[in-house]
Amino acid sequence: MQMFLLELGKGFTFVKRQYGMTINNSRYHVDLAFYHRILKCFVLIDLKRGAVTHKDIGQMNVYINYFKNEVCQPDDNPPIGVVLGAKKDELLMEYALAGIDNNLFAARYQLYLPNKAELQEQLNQLMDSNE
């Protein structure tokens, strides 16, 4: 956990793993809850083993709204939600995230850092697509 927090950067404090919420007698859990001391907001992270789906985005939006109404203090900034999955369909995420006013992000994670050749290839692809 210490290494993960260090990778996130300065200001993160760990709140809870599997943070539970009860909404209308139903129980929900966000995988990781942090508080960012500098930004003065909660950062909620949900981890998905497969591809991030539109349902995952809706679920995180519920969590963000719950925290906004039930957990945040009046001087806190709105929470940030991050859904991390092994895969991410860019077009699906564009539609899923459109119109959501909350700070909600979907990202693909990697279990290892790419080597120099892989990074160069990704950079070349980005440069080619911007031309």
N, CA, C and O atoms as a Tinker XYZ file with bonds, in Angstrom:
   524  protein
     1  N      0.827000   -1.188000    0.000000    73     2
     2  CA     0.000000    0.000000    0.000000    64     1     3
     3  C      0.875000    1.258000    0.000000    63     2     4     5
     4  O      0.554000    2.250000   -0.654000    81     3
     5  N      1.989000    1.199000    0.746000    73     3     6
     6  CA     2.875000    2.357000    0.817000    64     5     7
     7  C      3.413000    2.714000   -0.564000    63     6     8     9
     8  O      3.457000    3.891000   -0.921000    81     7
     9  N      3.822000    1.722000   -1.341000    73     7    10
    10  CA     4.364000    1.981000   -2.676000    64     9    11
    11  C      3.282000    2.554000   -3.600000    63    10    12    13
    12  O      3.551000    3.448000   -4.402000    81    11
    13  N      2.064000    2.033000   -3.477000    73    11    14
    14  CA     0.954000    2.534000   -4.283000    64    13    15
    15  C      0.697000    4.005000   -3.974000    63    14    16    17
    16  O      0.528000    4.813000   -4.887000    81    15
    17  N      0.665000    4.351000   -2.699000    73    15    18
    18  CA     0.445000    5.740000   -2.295000    64    17    19
    19  C      1.558000    6.649000   -2.801000    63    18    20    21
    20  O      1.298000    7.774000   -3.227000    81    19
    21  N      2.784000    6.170000   -2.755000    73    19    22
    22  CA     3.905000    6.969000   -3.234000    64    21    23
    23  C      3.797000    7.219000   -4.735000    63    22    24    25
    24  O      4.175000    8.284000   -5.223000    81    23
    25  N      3.273000    6.221000   -5.469000    73    23    26
    26  CA     3.097000    6.393000   -6.904000    64    25    27
    27  C      1.995000    7.398000   -7.212000    63    26    28    29
    28  O      2.056000    8.091000   -8.227000    81    27
    29  N      0.990000    7.483000   -6.348000    73    27    30
    30  CA    -0.096000    8.443000   -6.560000    64    29    31
    31  C      0.403000    9.872000   -6.450000    63    30    32    33
    32  O     -0.100000   10.765000   -7.133000    81    31
    33  N      1.373000   10.089000   -5.606000    73    31    34
    34  CA     1.920000   11.424000   -5.446000    64    33    35
    35  C      1.695000   11.974000   -4.054000    63    34    36    37
    36  O      1.189000   11.286000   -3.167000    81    35
    37  N      2.075000   13.207000   -3.882000    73    35    38
    38  CA     2.053000   13.886000   -2.596000    64    37    39
    39  C      0.623000   14.260000   -2.184000    63    38    40    41
    40  O     -0.175000   14.687000   -3.018000    81    39
    41  N      0.311000   14.100000   -0.909000    73    39    42
    42  CA    -0.945000   14.577000   -0.369000    64    41    43
    43  C     -2.016000   13.530000   -0.142000    63    42    44    45
    44  O     -3.033000   13.824000    0.486000    81    43
    45  N     -1.818000   12.312000   -0.636000    73    43    46
    46  CA    -2.833000   11.276000   -0.487000    64    45    47
    47  C     -2.754000   10.624000    0.883000    63    46    48    49
    48  O     -1.674000   10.274000    1.358000    81    47
    49  N     -3.909000   10.467000    1.507000    73    47    50
    50  CA    -4.003000    9.708000    2.749000    64    49    51
    51  C     -5.017000    8.590000    2.536000    63    50    52    53
    52  O     -6.082000    8.803000    1.956000    81    51
    53  N     -4.675000    7.417000    3.004000    73    51    54
    54  CA    -5.540000    6.253000    2.857000    64    53    55
    55  C     -6.681000    6.331000    3.865000    63    54    56    57
    56  O     -6.446000    6.536000    5.055000    81    55
    57  N     -7.916000    6.168000    3.391000    73    55    58
    58  CA    -9.079000    6.188000    4.267000    64    57    59
    59  C     -9.530000    4.762000    4.563000    63    58    60    61
    60  O     -9.582000    4.351000    5.722000    81    59
    61  N     -9.859000    4.005000    3.508000    73    59    62
    62  CA   -10.364000    2.654000    3.744000    64    61    63
    63  C    -10.405000    1.850000    2.456000    63    62    64    65
    64  O    -10.610000    2.391000    1.370000    81    63
    65  N    -10.206000    0.561000    2.599000    73    63    66
    66  CA   -10.398000   -0.408000    1.527000    64    65    67
    67  C    -11.815000   -0.941000    1.664000    63    66    68    69
    68  O    -12.269000   -1.195000    2.779000    81    67
    69  N    -12.520000   -1.116000    0.554000    73    67    70
    70  CA   -13.912000   -1.577000    0.554000    64    69    71
    71  C    -14.785000   -0.683000    1.438000    63    70    72    73
    72  O    -15.461000   -1.161000    2.350000    81    71
    73  N    -14.758000    0.610000    1.154000    73    71    74
    74  CA   -15.536000    1.596000    1.907000    64    73    75
    75  C    -17.019000    1.322000    1.660000    63    74    76    77
    76  O    -17.481000    1.394000    0.521000    81    75
    77  N    -17.757000    1.013000    2.709000    73    75    78
    78  CA   -19.159000    0.640000    2.590000    64    77    79
    79  C    -20.104000    1.818000    2.628000    63    78    80    81
    80  O    -19.888000    2.788000    3.354000    81    79
    81  N    -21.159000    1.721000    1.833000    73    79    82
    82  CA   -22.210000    2.734000    1.778000    64    81    83
    83  C    -23.551000    2.016000    1.778000    63    82    84    85
    84  O    -23.719000    1.008000    1.091000    81    83
    85  N    -24.491000    2.523000    2.534000    73    83    86
    86  CA   -25.846000    1.991000    2.513000    64    85    87
    87  C    -26.759000    3.023000    1.880000    63    86    88    89
    88  O    -26.878000    4.150000    2.360000    81    87
    89  N    -27.400000    2.619000    0.796000    73    87    90
    90  CA   -28.318000    3.491000    0.080000    64    89    91
    91  C    -29.649000    2.756000   -0.036000    63    90    92    93
    92  O    -29.746000    1.731000   -0.711000    81    91
    93  N    -30.667000    3.286000    0.625000    73    91    94
    94  CA   -32.003000    2.701000    0.574000    64    93    95
    95  C    -31.982000    1.202000    0.913000    63    94    96    97
    96  O    -32.568000    0.382000    0.206000    81    95
    97  N    -31.307000    0.876000    1.991000    73    95    98
    98  CA   -31.197000   -0.490000    2.515000    64    97    99
    99  C    -30.390000   -1.447000    1.640000    63    98   100   101
   100  O    -30.416000   -2.656000    1.871000    81    99
   101  N    -29.678000   -0.935000    0.648000    73    99   102
   102  CA   -28.769000   -1.757000   -0.157000    64   101   103
   103  C    -27.341000   -1.352000    0.160000    63   102   104   105
   104  O    -27.057000   -0.177000    0.390000    81   103
   105  N    -26.450000   -2.321000    0.171000    73   103   106
   106  CA   -25.052000   -2.097000    0.547000    64   105   107
   107  C    -24.178000   -2.051000   -0.696000    63   106   108   109
   108  O    -24.301000   -2.902000   -1.577000    81   107
   109  N    -23.298000   -1.063000   -0.772000    73   107   110
   110  CA   -22.360000   -0.886000   -1.878000    64   109   111
   111  C    -20.969000   -0.650000   -1.302000    63   110   112   113
   112  O    -20.828000   -0.230000   -0.154000    81   111
   113  N    -19.939000   -0.923000   -2.108000    73   111   114
   114  CA   -18.552000   -0.735000   -1.659000    64   113   115
   115  C    -17.705000   -0.182000   -2.791000    63   114   116   117
   116  O    -17.737000   -0.688000   -3.913000    81   115
   117  N    -16.949000    0.860000   -2.486000    73   115   118
   118  CA   -15.936000    1.343000   -3.422000    64   117   119
   119  C    -14.617000    0.700000   -2.987000    63   118   120   121
   120  O    -14.335000    0.612000   -1.792000    81   119
   121  N    -13.816000    0.256000   -3.945000    73   119   122
   122  CA   -12.609000   -0.517000   -3.631000    64   121   123
   123  C    -11.628000    0.227000   -2.728000    63   122   124   125
   124  O    -11.175000   -0.318000   -1.722000    81   123
   125  N    -11.300000    1.461000   -3.080000    73   123   126
   126  CA   -10.330000    2.237000   -2.302000    64   125   127
   127  C    -10.823000    3.663000   -2.125000    63   126   128   129
   128  O    -11.279000    4.296000   -3.077000    81   127
   129  N    -10.728000    4.159000   -0.907000    73   127   130
   130  CA   -11.076000    5.548000   -0.625000    64   129   131
   131  C     -9.852000    6.245000   -0.041000    63   130   132   133
   132  O     -9.238000    5.758000    0.908000    81   131
   133  N     -9.510000    7.382000   -0.616000    73   131   134
   134  CA    -8.398000    8.211000   -0.163000    64   133   135
   135  C     -8.929000    9.613000    0.098000    63   134   136   137
   136  O     -9.997000    9.993000   -0.380000    81   135
   137  N     -8.160000   10.366000    0.863000    73   135   138
   138  CA    -8.433000   11.791000    0.994000    64   137   139
   139  C     -7.158000   12.512000    0.585000    63   138   140   141
   140  O     -6.061000   12.179000    1.034000    81   139
   141  N     -7.328000   13.506000   -0.275000    73   139   142
   142  CA    -6.168000   14.277000   -0.732000    64   141   143
   143  C     -6.119000   15.578000    0.065000    63   142   144   145
   144  O     -6.979000   16.448000   -0.077000    81   143
   145  N     -5.096000   15.688000    0.903000    73   143   146
   146  CA    -4.985000   16.826000    1.825000    64   145   147
   147  C     -4.792000   18.157000    1.111000    63   146   148   149
   148  O     -5.266000   19.187000    1.590000    81   147
   149  N     -4.107000   18.153000   -0.019000    73   147   150
   150  CA    -3.833000   19.400000   -0.737000    64   149   151
   151  C     -5.071000   19.840000   -1.528000    63   150   152   153
   152  O     -5.444000   21.013000   -1.501000    81   151
   153  N     -5.698000   18.906000   -2.223000    73   151   154
   154  CA    -6.899000   19.222000   -3.002000    64   153   155
   155  C     -8.152000   19.339000   -2.134000    63   154   156   157
   156  O     -9.173000   19.867000   -2.574000    81   155
   157  N     -8.065000   18.839000   -0.891000    73   155   158
   158  CA    -9.187000   18.837000    0.046000    64   157   159
   159  C    -10.409000   18.124000   -0.539000    63   158   160   161
   160  O    -11.519000   18.657000   -0.565000    81   159
   161  N    -10.160000   16.899000   -1.005000    73   159   162
   162  CA   -11.277000   16.121000   -1.549000    64   161   163
   163  C    -10.993000   14.629000   -1.409000    63   162   164   165
   164  O     -9.845000   14.204000   -1.284000    81   163
   165  N    -12.067000   13.851000   -1.434000    73   163   166
   166  CA   -11.938000   12.402000   -1.448000    64   165   167
   167  C    -11.617000   11.954000   -2.863000    63   166   168   169
   168  O    -12.080000   12.551000   -3.835000    81   167
   169  N    -10.826000   10.906000   -2.973000    73   167   170
   170  CA   -10.521000   10.274000   -4.252000    64   169   171
   171  C    -10.944000    8.817000   -4.115000    63   170   172   173
   172  O    -10.412000    8.075000   -3.290000    81   171
   173  N    -11.904000    8.425000   -4.935000    73   171   174
   174  CA   -12.455000    7.073000   -4.888000    64   173   175
   175  C    -11.941000    6.298000   -6.084000    63   174   176   177
   176  O    -11.986000    6.782000   -7.215000    81   175
   177  N    -11.450000    5.086000   -5.828000    73   175   178
   178  CA   -10.900000    4.269000   -6.899000    64   177   179
   179  C    -11.598000    2.922000   -6.902000    63   178   180   181
   180  O    -11.672000    2.245000   -5.876000    81   179
   181  N    -12.111000    2.538000   -8.072000    73   179   182
   182  CA   -12.694000    1.220000   -8.265000    64   181   183
   183  C    -11.808000    0.465000   -9.248000    63   182   184   185
   184  O    -11.439000    0.994000  -10.296000    81   183
   185  N    -11.476000   -0.748000   -8.911000    73   183   186
   186  CA   -10.583000   -1.571000   -9.724000    64   185   187
   187  C    -11.383000   -2.644000  -10.445000    63   186   188   189
   188  O    -12.178000   -3.348000   -9.822000    81   187
   189  N    -11.183000   -2.775000  -11.748000    73   187   190
   190  CA   -11.884000   -3.759000  -12.564000    64   189   191
   191  C    -10.865000   -4.678000  -13.219000    63   190   192   193
   192  O     -9.883000   -4.216000  -13.800000    81   191
   193  N    -11.100000   -5.971000  -13.123000    73   191   194
   194  CA   -10.159000   -6.936000  -13.707000    64   193   195
   195  C    -10.208000   -6.946000  -15.224000    63   194   196   197
   196  O     -9.193000   -7.193000  -15.874000    81   195
   197  N    -11.358000   -6.684000  -15.787000    73   195   198
   198  CA   -11.512000   -6.687000  -17.239000    64   197   199
   199  C    -11.632000   -5.277000  -17.772000    63   198   200   201
   200  O    -11.023000   -4.337000  -17.261000    81   199
   201  N    -12.432000   -5.157000  -18.812000    73   199   202
   202  CA   -12.648000   -3.852000  -19.434000    64   201   203
   203  C    -13.599000   -3.007000  -18.589000    63   202   204   205
   204  O    -14.516000   -3.529000  -17.955000    81   203
   205  N    -13.369000   -1.707000  -18.592000    73   203   206
   206  CA   -14.268000   -0.776000  -17.925000    64   205   207
   207  C    -15.532000   -0.667000  -18.778000    63   206   208   209
   208  O    -15.448000   -0.487000  -19.993000    81   207
   209  N    -16.705000   -0.775000  -18.143000    73   207   210
   210  CA   -17.967000   -0.714000  -18.869000    64   209   211
   211  C    -18.741000    0.542000  -18.481000    63   210   212   213
   212  O    -18.395000    1.235000  -17.524000    81   211
   213  N    -19.784000    0.817000  -19.237000    73   211   214
   214  CA   -20.639000    1.960000  -18.920000    64   213   215
   215  C    -21.325000    1.765000  -17.572000    63   214   216   217
   216  O    -21.630000    2.744000  -16.892000    81   215
   217  N    -21.569000    0.530000  -17.180000    73   215   218
   218  CA   -22.161000    0.250000  -15.872000    64   217   219
   219  C    -21.200000    0.653000  -14.749000    63   218   220   221
   220  O    -21.629000    1.154000  -13.709000    81   219
   221  N    -19.901000    0.431000  -14.965000    73   219   222
   222  CA   -18.894000    0.825000  -13.972000    64   221   223
   223  C    -18.879000    2.341000  -13.789000    63   222   224   225
   224  O    -18.690000    2.837000  -12.678000    81   223
   225  N    -19.079000    3.071000  -14.882000    73   223   226
   226  CA   -19.100000    4.532000  -14.822000    64   225   227
   227  C    -20.318000    4.999000  -14.026000    63   226   228   229
   228  O    -20.209000    5.883000  -13.177000    81   227
   229  N    -21.470000    4.405000  -14.303000    73   227   230
   230  CA   -22.676000    4.750000  -13.556000    64   229   231
   231  C    -22.538000    4.436000  -12.078000    63   230   232   233
   232  O    -22.979000    5.212000  -11.230000    81   231
   233  N    -21.926000    3.300000  -11.768000    73   231   234
   234  CA   -21.706000    2.898000  -10.383000    64   233   235
   235  C    -20.816000    3.908000   -9.660000    63   234   236   237
   236  O    -21.110000    4.300000   -8.531000    81   235
   237  N    -19.734000    4.325000  -10.306000    73   235   238
   238  CA   -18.843000    5.300000   -9.682000    64   237   239
   239  C    -19.541000    6.642000   -9.512000    63   238   240   241
   240  O    -19.305000    7.340000   -8.526000    81   239
   241  N    -20.393000    7.009000  -10.452000    73   239   242
   242  CA   -21.134000    8.257000  -10.332000    64   241   243
   243  C    -22.026000    8.229000   -9.088000    63   242   244   245
   244  O    -22.169000    9.244000   -8.405000    81   243
   245  N    -22.623000    7.078000   -8.793000    73   243   246
   246  CA   -23.427000    6.912000   -7.573000    64   245   247
   247  C    -22.542000    7.121000   -6.346000    63   246   248   249
   248  O    -22.925000    7.828000   -5.413000    81   247
   249  N    -21.357000    6.505000   -6.349000    73   247   250
   250  CA   -20.446000    6.630000   -5.208000    64   249   251
   251  C    -20.044000    8.086000   -4.979000    63   250   252   253
   252  O    -20.022000    8.559000   -3.843000    81   251
   253  N    -19.728000    8.790000   -6.061000    73   251   254
   254  CA   -19.327000   10.194000   -5.952000    64   253   255
   255  C    -20.463000   11.010000   -5.343000    63   254   256   257
   256  O    -20.240000   11.811000   -4.435000    81   255
   257  N    -21.678000   10.806000   -5.841000    73   255   258
   258  CA   -22.822000   11.565000   -5.326000    64   257   259
   259  C    -23.101000   11.230000   -3.868000    63   258   260   261
   260  O    -23.468000   12.113000   -3.093000    81   259
   261  N    -22.934000    9.966000   -3.484000    73   259   262
   262  CA   -23.102000    9.575000   -2.085000    64   261   263
   263  C    -22.096000   10.323000   -1.208000    63   262   264   265
   264  O    -22.466000   10.920000   -0.197000    81   263
   265  N    -20.826000   10.283000   -1.603000    73   263   266
   266  CA   -19.789000   10.963000   -0.820000    64   265   267
   267  C    -20.077000   12.457000   -0.728000    63   266   268   269
   268  O    -19.917000   13.059000    0.333000    81   267
   269  N    -20.505000   13.058000   -1.847000    73   267   270
   270  CA   -20.815000   14.487000   -1.859000    64   269   271
   271  C    -21.875000   14.824000   -0.810000    63   270   272   273
   272  O    -21.758000   15.821000   -0.097000    81   271
   273  N    -22.896000   13.998000   -0.724000    73   271   274
   274  CA   -24.030000   14.288000    0.155000    64   273   275
   275  C    -23.883000   13.763000    1.576000    63   274   276   277
   276  O    -24.416000   14.365000    2.509000    81   275
   277  N    -23.176000   12.661000    1.762000    73   275   278
   278  CA   -23.158000   11.990000    3.058000    64   277   279
   279  C    -21.826000   12.028000    3.803000    63   278   280   281
   280  O    -21.805000   11.907000    5.028000    81   279
   281  N    -20.722000   12.193000    3.092000    73   279   282
   282  CA   -19.408000   12.050000    3.720000    64   281   283
   283  C    -18.632000   13.362000    3.750000    63   282   284   285
   284  O    -18.009000   13.686000    4.760000    81   283
   285  N    -18.662000   14.109000    2.671000    73   283   286
   286  CA   -17.878000   15.346000    2.579000    64   285   287
   287  C    -18.326000   16.375000    3.607000    63   286   288   289
   288  O    -19.502000   16.468000    3.957000    81   287
   289  N    -17.364000   17.132000    4.071000    73   287   290
   290  CA   -17.617000   18.256000    4.964000    64   289   291
   291  C    -17.884000   19.497000    4.101000    63   290   292   293
   292  O    -17.510000   19.523000    2.929000    81   291
   293  N    -18.523000   20.517000    4.669000    73   291   294
   294  CA   -18.858000   21.715000    3.879000    64   293   295
   295  C    -17.655000   22.381000    3.200000    63   294   296   297
   296  O    -17.807000   22.968000    2.129000    81   295
   297  N    -16.467000   22.300000    3.801000    73   295   298
   298  CA   -15.298000   22.944000    3.197000    64   297   299
   299  C    -14.507000   22.014000    2.271000    63   298   300   301
   300  O    -13.467000   22.412000    1.747000    81   299
   301  N    -14.988000   20.776000    2.061000    73   299   302
   302  CA   -14.337000   19.859000    1.121000    64   301   303
   303  C    -14.719000   20.215000   -0.313000    63   302   304   305
   304  O    -15.813000   20.716000   -0.574000    81   303
   305  N    -13.803000   19.951000   -1.228000    73   303   306
   306  CA   -14.113000   20.045000   -2.651000    64   305   307
   307  C    -14.824000   18.764000   -3.073000    63   306   308   309
   308  O    -14.753000   17.760000   -2.364000    81   307
   309  N    -15.509000   18.781000   -4.217000    73   307   310
   310  CA   -16.217000   17.573000   -4.675000    64   309   311
   311  C    -15.265000   16.398000   -4.858000    63   310   312   313
   312  O    -14.113000   16.585000   -5.249000    81   311
   313  N    -15.747000   15.180000   -4.577000    73   311   314
   314  CA   -14.901000   13.992000   -4.719000    64   313   315
   315  C    -14.527000   13.726000   -6.179000    63   314   316   317
   316  O    -15.182000   14.186000   -7.114000    81   315
   317  N    -13.460000   12.976000   -6.324000    73   315   318
   318  CA   -12.978000   12.547000   -7.640000    64   317   319
   319  C    -13.127000   11.034000   -7.700000    63   318   320   321
   320  O    -12.770000   10.338000   -6.749000    81   319
   321  N    -13.647000   10.524000   -8.800000    73   319   322
   322  CA   -13.789000    9.082000   -8.982000    64   321   323
   323  C    -12.916000    8.594000  -10.119000    63   322   324   325
   324  O    -12.868000    9.213000  -11.182000    81   323
   325  N    -12.227000    7.488000   -9.899000    73   323   326
   326  CA   -11.371000    6.888000  -10.913000    64   325   327
   327  C    -11.739000    5.415000  -11.027000    63   326   328   329
   328  O    -11.752000    4.690000  -10.033000    81   327
   329  N    -12.037000    4.980000  -12.248000    73   327   330
   330  CA   -12.290000    3.568000  -12.511000    64   329   331
   331  C    -11.108000    3.056000  -13.323000    63   330   332   333
   332  O    -10.868000    3.511000  -14.442000    81   331
   333  N    -10.376000    2.112000  -12.755000    73   331   334
   334  CA    -9.205000    1.535000  -13.422000    64   333   335
   335  C     -9.536000    0.127000  -13.881000    63   334   336   337
   336  O     -9.992000   -0.697000  -13.088000    81   335
   337  N     -9.310000   -0.148000  -15.144000    73   335   338
   338  CA    -9.553000   -1.479000  -15.684000    64   337   339
   339  C     -8.407000   -1.939000  -16.551000    63   338   340   341
   340  O     -7.553000   -1.146000  -16.948000    81   339
   341  N     -8.393000   -3.231000  -16.842000    73   339   342
   342  CA    -7.340000   -3.798000  -17.685000    64   341   343
   343  C     -7.484000   -3.319000  -19.130000    63   342   344   345
   344  O     -6.505000   -3.266000  -19.875000    81   343
   345  N     -8.713000   -2.972000  -19.520000    73   343   346
   346  CA    -8.968000   -2.489000  -20.877000    64   345   347
   347  C     -9.954000   -1.341000  -20.800000    63   346   348   349
   348  O    -10.716000   -1.211000  -19.841000    81   347
   349  N     -9.921000   -0.500000  -21.848000    73   347   350
   350  CA   -10.841000    0.636000  -21.910000    64   349   351
   351  C    -11.175000    0.909000  -23.366000    63   350   352   353
   352  O    -10.282000    1.121000  -24.187000    81   351
   353  N    -12.458000    0.905000  -23.684000    73   351   354
   354  CA   -12.930000    1.242000  -25.023000    64   353   355
   355  C    -13.120000    2.763000  -25.065000    63   354   356   357
   356  O    -14.031000    3.294000  -24.431000    81   355
   357  N    -12.273000    3.447000  -25.800000    73   355   358
   358  CA   -12.273000    4.915000  -25.814000    64   357   359
   359  C    -13.636000    5.488000  -26.221000    63   358   360   361
   360  O    -14.124000    6.420000  -25.582000    81   359
   361  N    -14.249000    4.950000  -27.263000    73   359   362
   362  CA   -15.517000    5.483000  -27.733000    64   361   363
   363  C    -16.623000    5.244000  -26.708000    63   362   364   365
   364  O    -17.427000    6.137000  -26.440000    81   363
   365  N    -16.666000    4.050000  -26.139000    73   363   366
   366  CA   -17.666000    3.750000  -25.115000    64   365   367
   367  C    -17.503000    4.687000  -23.922000    63   366   368   369
   368  O    -18.492000    5.188000  -23.386000    81   367
   369  N    -16.260000    4.927000  -23.502000    73   367   370
   370  CA   -16.022000    5.814000  -22.361000    64   369   371
   371  C    -16.408000    7.253000  -22.682000    63   370   372   373
   372  O    -16.882000    7.983000  -21.812000    81   371
   373  N    -16.204000    7.659000  -23.935000    73   371   374
   374  CA   -16.600000    9.009000  -24.338000    64   373   375
   375  C    -18.108000    9.188000  -24.150000    63   374   376   377
   376  O    -18.558000   10.205000  -23.621000    81   375
   377  N    -18.873000    8.204000  -24.582000    73   375   378
   378  CA   -20.333000    8.274000  -24.425000    64   377   379
   379  C    -20.745000    8.110000  -22.964000    63   378   380   381
   380  O    -21.655000    8.799000  -22.502000    81   379
   381  N    -20.098000    7.220000  -22.237000    73   379   382
   382  CA   -20.461000    6.962000  -20.842000    64   381   383
   383  C    -20.185000    8.168000  -19.948000    63   382   384   385
   384  O    -20.943000    8.433000  -19.015000    81   383
   385  N    -19.118000    8.892000  -20.223000    73   383   386
   386  CA   -18.726000   10.028000  -19.386000    64   385   387
   387  C    -19.363000   11.350000  -19.813000    63   386   388   389
   388  O    -19.352000   12.320000  -19.055000    81   387
   389  N    -19.918000   11.387000  -21.027000    73   387   390
   390  CA   -20.511000   12.635000  -21.531000    64   389   391
   391  C    -21.688000   13.057000  -20.651000    63   390   392   393
   392  O    -22.532000   12.235000  -20.293000    81   391
   393  N    -21.734000   14.318000  -20.315000    73   391   394
   394  CA   -22.847000   14.858000  -19.552000    64   393   395
   395  C    -22.753000   14.659000  -18.050000    63   394   396   397
   396  O    -23.622000   15.128000  -17.315000    81   395
   397  N    -21.731000   13.983000  -17.582000    73   395   398
   398  CA   -21.550000   13.791000  -16.143000    64   397   399
   399  C    -20.745000   14.975000  -15.620000    63   398   400   401
   400  O    -19.623000   15.222000  -16.061000    81   399
   401  N    -21.326000   15.692000  -14.686000    73   399   402
   402  CA   -20.664000   16.873000  -14.136000    64   401   403
   403  C    -19.613000   16.522000  -13.087000    63   402   404   405
   404  O    -18.745000   17.343000  -12.788000    81   403
   405  N    -19.679000   15.326000  -12.530000    73   403   406
   406  CA   -18.719000   14.915000  -11.505000    64   405   407
   407  C    -17.339000   14.703000  -12.105000    63   406   408   409
   408  O    -17.198000   14.467000  -13.305000    81   407
   409  N    -16.313000   14.790000  -11.248000    73   407   410
   410  CA   -14.938000   14.489000  -11.655000    64   409   411
   411  C    -14.781000   12.981000  -11.676000    63   410   412   413
   412  O    -14.426000   12.367000  -10.670000    81   411
   413  N    -15.050000   12.391000  -12.829000    73   411   414
   414  CA   -15.026000   10.942000  -12.966000    64   413   415
   415  C    -14.158000   10.588000  -14.160000    63   414   416   417
   416  O    -14.322000   11.145000  -15.246000    81   415
   417  N    -13.228000    9.655000  -13.952000    73   415   418
   418  CA   -12.270000    9.301000  -14.993000    64   417   419
   419  C    -12.188000    7.787000  -15.145000    63   418   420   421
   420  O    -12.307000    7.048000  -14.167000    81   419
   421  N    -11.986000    7.338000  -16.362000    73   419   422
   422  CA   -11.766000    5.919000  -16.635000    64   421   423
   423  C    -10.382000    5.793000  -17.254000    63   422   424   425
   424  O    -10.007000    6.564000  -18.137000    81   423
   425  N     -9.634000    4.811000  -16.776000    73   423   426
   426  CA    -8.271000    4.638000  -17.276000    64   425   427
   427  C     -7.929000    3.164000  -17.358000    63   426   428   429
   428  O     -8.502000    2.327000  -16.660000    81   427
   429  N     -6.983000    2.874000  -18.228000    73   427   430
   430  CA    -6.457000    1.518000  -18.357000    64   429   431
   431  C     -5.190000    1.443000  -17.536000    63   430   432   433
   432  O     -4.345000    2.335000  -17.603000    81   431
   433  N     -5.058000    0.388000  -16.767000    73   431   434
   434  CA    -3.833000    0.229000  -15.982000    64   433   435
   435  C     -2.969000   -0.863000  -16.590000    63   434   436   437
   436  O     -3.446000   -1.728000  -17.326000    81   435
   437  N     -1.712000   -0.801000  -16.269000    73   435   438
   438  CA    -0.767000   -1.803000  -16.718000    64   437   439
   439  C     -0.086000   -2.390000  -15.497000    63   438   440   441
   440  O      0.203000   -1.686000  -14.530000    81   439
   441  N      0.164000   -3.680000  -15.553000    73   439   442
   442  CA     0.825000   -4.356000  -14.444000    64   441   443
   443  C      2.331000   -4.125000  -14.445000    63   442   444   445
   444  O      3.010000   -4.412000  -13.459000    81   443
   445  N      2.848000   -3.605000  -15.554000    73   443   446
   446  CA     4.272000   -3.325000  -15.642000    64   445   447
   447  C      4.475000   -2.098000  -16.518000    63   446   448   449
   448  O      3.611000   -1.752000  -17.324000    81   447
   449  N      5.603000   -1.453000  -16.360000    73   447   450
   450  CA     5.923000   -0.307000  -17.203000    64   449   451
   451  C      6.452000   -0.801000  -18.542000    63   450   452   453
   452  O      7.224000   -1.759000  -18.591000    81   451
   453  N      6.041000   -0.155000  -19.625000    73   451   454
   454  CA     6.556000   -0.565000  -20.925000    64   453   455
   455  C      8.059000   -0.278000  -21.034000    63   454   456   457
   456  O      8.583000    0.628000  -20.387000    81   455
   457  N      8.735000   -1.071000  -21.865000    73   455   458
   458  CA    10.158000   -0.815000  -22.065000    64   457   459
   459  C     10.324000    0.352000  -23.043000    63   458   460   461
   460  O      9.343000    0.872000  -23.575000    81   459
   461  N     11.545000    0.745000  -23.267000    73   459   462
   462  CA    11.831000    1.928000  -24.080000    64   461   463
   463  C     11.266000    1.789000  -25.496000    63   462   464   465
   464  O     10.718000    2.750000  -26.035000    81   463
   465  N     11.392000    0.619000  -26.098000    73   463   466
   466  CA    10.892000    0.409000  -27.463000    64   465   467
   467  C      9.366000    0.534000  -27.515000    63   466   468   469
   468  O      8.823000    1.118000  -28.452000    81   467
   469  N      8.682000   -0.011000  -26.518000    73   467   470
   470  CA     7.217000    0.089000  -26.472000    64   469   471
   471  C      6.773000    1.534000  -26.283000    63   470   472   473
   472  O      5.813000    1.979000  -26.912000    81   471
   473  N      7.469000    2.265000  -25.417000    73   471   474
   474  CA     7.146000    3.683000  -25.219000    64   473   475
   475  C      7.354000    4.479000  -26.506000    63   474   476   477
   476  O      6.541000    5.339000  -26.846000    81   475
   477  N      8.441000    4.192000  -27.220000    73   475   478
   478  CA     8.718000    4.897000  -28.476000    64   477   479
   479  C      7.631000    4.595000  -29.492000    63   478   480   481
   480  O      7.195000    5.498000  -30.207000    81   479
   481  N      7.182000    3.352000  -29.575000    73   479   482
   482  CA     6.115000    2.964000  -30.503000    64   481   483
   483  C      4.814000    3.692000  -30.171000    63   482   484   485
   484  O      4.133000    4.185000  -31.070000    81   483
   485  N      4.465000    3.762000  -28.881000    73   483   486
   486  CA     3.256000    4.474000  -28.466000    64   485   487
   487  C      3.360000    5.960000  -28.799000    63   486   488   489
   488  O      2.388000    6.566000  -29.250000    81   487
   489  N      4.525000    6.543000  -28.581000    73   487   490
   490  CA     4.746000    7.940000  -28.905000    64   489   491
   491  C      4.605000    8.175000  -30.400000    63   490   492   493
   492  O      3.977000    9.148000  -30.817000    81   491
   493  N      5.183000    7.296000  -31.212000    73   491   494
   494  CA     5.069000    7.413000  -32.671000    64   493   495
   495  C      3.617000    7.347000  -33.117000    63   494   496   497
   496  O      3.201000    8.105000  -33.994000    81   495
   497  N      2.837000    6.441000  -32.518000    73   495   498
   498  CA     1.422000    6.322000  -32.876000    64   497   499
   499  C      0.664000    7.604000  -32.536000    63   498   500   501
   500  O     -0.172000    8.061000  -33.315000    81   499
   501  N      0.957000    8.181000  -31.371000    73   499   502
   502  CA     0.312000    9.426000  -30.982000    64   501   503
   503  C      0.668000   10.561000  -31.943000    63   502   504   505
   504  O     -0.191000   11.347000  -32.343000    81   503
   505  N      1.931000   10.628000  -32.297000    73   503   506
   506  CA     2.387000   11.690000  -33.188000    64   505   507
   507  C      1.736000   11.531000  -34.565000    63   506   508   509
   508  O      1.319000   12.518000  -35.172000    81   507
   509  N      1.648000   10.283000  -35.060000    73   507   510
   510  CA     1.037000   10.034000  -36.361000    64   509   511
   511  C     -0.449000   10.383000  -36.362000    63   510   512   513
   512  O     -0.961000   10.892000  -37.358000    81   511
   513  N     -1.146000   10.115000  -35.258000    73   511   514
   514  CA    -2.583000   10.376000  -35.198000    64   513   515
   515  C     -2.875000   11.877000  -35.080000    63   514   516   517
   516  O     -3.984000   12.311000  -35.390000    81   515
   517  N     -1.908000   12.662000  -34.640000    73   515   518
   518  CA    -2.112000   14.108000  -34.489000    64   517   519
   519  C     -1.778000   14.883000  -35.769000    63   518   520   521
   520  O     -2.014000   16.089000  -35.841000    81   519
   521  N     -1.243000   14.215000  -36.751000    73   519   522
   522  CA    -0.875000   14.910000  -38.008000    64   521   523
   523  C     -2.036000   15.067000  -38.927000    63   522   524
   524  O     -1.892000   15.625000  -40.014000    81   523
